[in-house]
């Protein structure tokens, strides 16, 4: 039986991809929050809330049980963006 030399790396590649997807989702959410707080548009707020929800889901998919510093950073940045959005909405 011939083994695929990459097979042992599939799980780590998959974890890396999920972490990268989470990072990109957080970056997208941060940009959506920034746009919403600048425009003060209800539709932009809705899109920013959805982007935050999507980023939270991406982070949850990327978690493997062990704490990853990149995911911890993503969670912190997302929490900051969520706080910024909440503060903006509450002051309208």
Secondary structure, 3 states (H helix, E strand, C coil): CCCCCCHHHHHHHHHHHHHHHHHHHHHHHHHHHHHHHHHCCHHHHHHHHHHHHHHHHHHHHHCCCCCCHHHHHHHHHHHHHHHHHHHHHHCC
